[in-house]
Amino acid sequence: MNREDNRSLALAVLAAAGLLLIVVGSILSVTWDGSQVQFDNKDLGFAIFTSWGPTLIIVGVLMFASMLGGVFIAQEEKE
């Protein structure tokens, strides 16, 4: 492995660790009281975008990247 490969691997590990830290941090920041509360769609939307905002953005970026990867893999080669 050369120096450039080591640098790329280190950046990939740092990015994965940062992603994991943000996801775990957003999960742990929510208070889980255990009660069964009835709420409607407005309350659900408010909870998702206020409590789970960073996680929602990361999941959206990952889904976008996977969609692009799927399109790239499914693309037919030109001869």
LUMNUNU-771335 format. One line per field, with one value per residue: residue number from 1; residue in three letters; x, y, z of N, C-alpha, C in turn. Coordinates in pm, 1 decimal. Layout:
% LUMNUNU-771335
pos: c(NUM	...)
code: c(Ala	...)
n_east: c(X	...)
n_north: c(Y	...)
n_up: c(Z	...)
ca_east: c(X	...)
ca_north: c(Y	...)
ca_up: c(Z	...)
c_east: c(X	...)
c_north: c(Y	...)
c_up: c(Z	...)
% end
This chain:
% LUMNUNU-771335
pos: c(1	2	3	4	5	6	7	8	9	10	11	12	13	14	15	16	17	18	19	20	21	22	23	24	25	26	27	28	29	30	31	32	33	34	35	36	37	38	39	40	41	42	43	44	45	46	47	48	49	50	51	52	53	54	55	56	57	58	59	60	61	62	63	64	65	66	67	68	69	70	71	72	73	74	75	76	77	78	79)
code: c(Met	Asn	Arg	Glu	Asp	Asn	Arg	Ser	Leu	Ala	Leu	Ala	Val	Leu	Ala	Ala	Ala	Gly	Leu	Leu	Leu	Ile	Val	Val	Gly	Ser	Ile	Leu	Ser	Val	Thr	Trp	Asp	Gly	Ser	Gln	Val	Gln	Phe	Asp	Asn	Lys	Asp	Leu	Gly	Phe	Ala	Ile	Phe	Thr	Ser	Trp	Gly	Pro	Thr	Leu	Ile	Ile	Val	Gly	Val	Leu	Met	Phe	Ala	Ser	Met	Leu	Gly	Gly	Val	Phe	Ile	Ala	Gln	Glu	Glu	Lys	Glu)
n_east: c(83.2	55.7	134.0	-78.7	-295.6	-313.2	-385.7	-636.9	-774.4	-766.2	-919.7	-1165.2	-1224.0	-1243.2	-1463.4	-1665.6	-1666.2	-1745.5	-2004.2	-2126.9	-2106.2	-2269.8	-2520.6	-2560.5	-2543.8	-2769.5	-2969.5	-2933.6	-2986.7	-3257.9	-3530.8	-3657.8	-3944.4	-4116.7	-4393.4	-4715.3	-4812.2	-5060.1	-5050.0	-5077.0	-5021.9	-4905.9	-4772.9	-4591.1	-4435.9	-4326.4	-4172.5	-3989.3	-3844.2	-3739.9	-3622.2	-3482.0	-3329.7	-3044.1	-2989.3	-3184.5	-3103.1	-2853.6	-2933.3	-3085.2	-2885.1	-2726.6	-2913.3	-2950.8	-2692.5	-2677.3	-2876.9	-2768.1	-2545.0	-2673.1	-2793.3	-2562.6	-2445.4	-2642.1	-2632.6	-2601.3	-2326.3	-2155.9	-2068.8)
n_north: c(-117.8	214.7	558.7	727.5	550.6	481.3	727.1	766.6	549.5	619.3	854.6	747.8	581.7	776.0	922.5	725.6	677.7	930.5	944.1	730.5	828.6	1058.5	943.2	767.3	957.3	1117.7	932.3	873.6	1121.3	1156.1	1144.5	861.4	777.2	565.5	555.0	497.1	694.5	865.6	1009.5	1233.4	1269.6	1522.2	1568.1	1357.3	1427.1	1669.1	1570.7	1406.2	1588.8	1766.1	1625.1	1417.6	1525.8	1548.3	1274.1	1208.7	1362.1	1241.8	978.8	1035.0	1132.5	901.2	727.4	861.4	839.7	561.6	521.3	653.1	487.2	245.3	314.8	364.7	108.2	-37.3	69.6	38.2	-76.1	101.2	8.7)
n_up: c(0.0	-86.7	1.5	-74.4	-86.4	183.4	291.8	172.7	282.4	553.1	551.2	471.0	688.8	890.9	795.6	805.6	1081.8	1174.2	1062.3	1198.8	1459.3	1450.3	1392.1	1613.7	1817.3	1763.3	1810.0	2080.7	2192.2	2204.1	2422.3	2574.6	2698.2	2722.1	2726.8	2581.6	2343.1	2165.1	1847.5	1567.8	1207.8	1174.0	1416.5	1402.3	1175.8	1271.0	1485.2	1349.8	1189.2	1377.3	1597.0	1475.7	1270.9	1172.4	1131.4	943.6	723.1	665.3	603.4	377.8	201.3	178.3	58.6	-184.1	-292.7	-317.9	-506.0	-729.4	-764.6	-829.6	-1074.4	-1223.2	-1224.8	-1360.1	-1607.8	-1957.3	-2147.0	-2402.3	-2728.9)
ca_east: c(0.0	134.8	90.8	-209.5	-395.2	-327.4	-459.1	-775.9	-831.5	-784.2	-1034.2	-1285.9	-1251.0	-1289.9	-1598.7	-1755.5	-1675.7	-1827.7	-2142.3	-2174.6	-2116.7	-2388.1	-2641.1	-2574.8	-2571.6	-2908.6	-3055.3	-2921.0	-3035.0	-3403.0	-3574.2	-3748.7	-4017.4	-4182.4	-4539.6	-4784.3	-4876.1	-5126.4	-5022.7	-5117.2	-4914.2	-4839.0	-4679.2	-4484.4	-4348.3	-4253.4	-4072.9	-3884.6	-3759.1	-3673.3	-3539.2	-3401.9	-3285.1	-2915.2	-3000.7	-3265.6	-3018.9	-2753.6	-3002.1	-3119.6	-2763.7	-2690.3	-3007.8	-2920.0	-2569.4	-2706.2	-2953.8	-2672.8	-2466.6	-2757.0	-2805.4	-2432.8	-2426.2	-2739.5	-2609.4	-2547.7	-2200.5	-2158.9	-1961.1)
ca_north: c(0.0	337.6	667.2	777.6	453.1	495.0	850.7	742.5	459.6	695.3	943.6	665.4	540.3	894.9	953.4	624.2	702.0	1050.1	905.9	650.7	916.8	1143.7	861.1	724.0	1076.5	1160.6	833.1	887.7	1251.6	1152.0	1084.0	748.3	763.7	435.3	562.1	481.1	822.6	874.5	1134.9	1232.1	1287.3	1649.7	1546.3	1269.3	1509.2	1761.8	1493.3	1359.0	1697.3	1836.7	1535.5	1327.4	1599.9	1504.5	1136.1	1211.4	1414.2	1140.5	869.3	1084.6	1135.2	762.1	674.1	924.3	778.3	425.0	530.4	681.9	366.1	149.5	360.9	344.0	-35.5	-84.5	137.2	-49.4	-28.3	132.4	-60.9)
ca_up: c(0.0	-90.3	90.5	-119.2	-42.9	328.7	317.0	134.7	381.6	676.9	531.6	468.9	826.8	962.6	748.9	860.9	1225.8	1191.2	1032.3	1311.2	1575.9	1433.3	1403.2	1752.4	1896.8	1746.4	1875.3	2225.5	2237.3	2216.7	2548.3	2555.5	2823.4	2723.2	2730.0	2454.0	2315.1	2035.3	1779.5	1427.4	1109.7	1197.6	1526.6	1353.2	1091.3	1356.7	1559.9	1258.2	1141.9	1486.7	1677.8	1394.0	1153.3	1115.7	1083.8	822.1	615.0	632.0	534.2	244.6	118.1	149.8	-39.4	-312.2	-343.5	-361.2	-629.7	-836.1	-786.1	-901.0	-1212.7	-1286.6	-1246.1	-1457.7	-1736.0	-2060.3	-2204.7	-2545.6	-2801.1)
c_east: c(87.8	70.8	-48.2	-321.5	-419.3	-407.9	-607.4	-845.7	-857.7	-903.7	-1165.0	-1323.7	-1301.9	-1432.9	-1699.3	-1774.0	-1760.7	-1974.8	-2201.4	-2195.8	-2240.9	-2516.0	-2664.3	-2606.8	-2714.6	-3005.2	-3052.4	-2974.6	-3186.6	-3439.1	-3679.8	-3822.8	-4096.6	-4333.4	-4595.5	-4865.1	-4937.0	-5093.9	-5058.3	-4996.3	-4837.1	-4736.6	-4562.3	-4385.9	-4265.1	-4142.8	-3957.7	-3790.0	-3692.1	-3578.4	-3441.4	-3346.8	-3153.3	-2920.0	-3079.1	-3184.6	-2917.2	-2818.3	-3041.7	-3000.0	-2720.4	-2784.4	-2983.7	-2795.2	-2594.8	-2789.1	-2862.1	-2586.8	-2545.0	-2775.4	-2674.6	-2408.4	-2519.2	-2718.7	-2548.1	-2421.9	-2218.4	-2041.6	-1901.9)
c_north: c(124.3	445.6	719.9	681.8	462.2	619.0	833.0	652.0	533.1	789.5	866.4	620.6	658.5	932.4	854.5	644.1	825.4	1021.9	827.4	736.1	1005.4	1062.9	818.0	843.5	1123.2	1060.9	851.3	1021.4	1255.7	1084.9	977.4	725.5	634.0	439.5	547.4	607.8	818.1	1009.5	1120.5	1258.0	1417.7	1636.2	1458.0	1346.8	1606.1	1689.4	1448.5	1473.5	1775.7	1746.1	1454.3	1394.8	1553.9	1362.5	1130.5	1261.3	1309.4	1024.3	911.8	1087.6	993.5	698.8	733.4	862.1	635.4	423.4	559.8	559.7	261.2	187.4	337.8	197.0	-87.1	-26.7	38.5	11.5	-4.1	63.5	24.0)
c_up: c(0.0	-1.9	53.6	-77.4	107.3	364.2	283.3	235.6	512.8	665.4	531.3	609.7	908.9	922.8	805.7	1010.9	1253.8	1166.0	1148.7	1435.0	1567.3	1450.2	1547.7	1842.6	1883.8	1808.6	2026.3	2276.8	2256.0	2348.5	2519.3	2687.2	2831.6	2725.5	2588.3	2427.5	2175.8	1973.4	1633.2	1337.2	1130.1	1309.1	1483.3	1266.4	1171.9	1433.1	1469.5	1222.5	1253.3	1563.3	1593.6	1268.9	1094.1	1060.8	953.7	702.3	571.1	557.2	393.0	151.2	82.3	47.2	-177.6	-374.9	-390.6	-489.5	-748.4	-868.3	-862.6	-1046.8	-1287.9	-1317.3	-1354.9	-1596.9	-1836.7	-2119.1	-2354.3	-2613.1	-2909.8)
% end
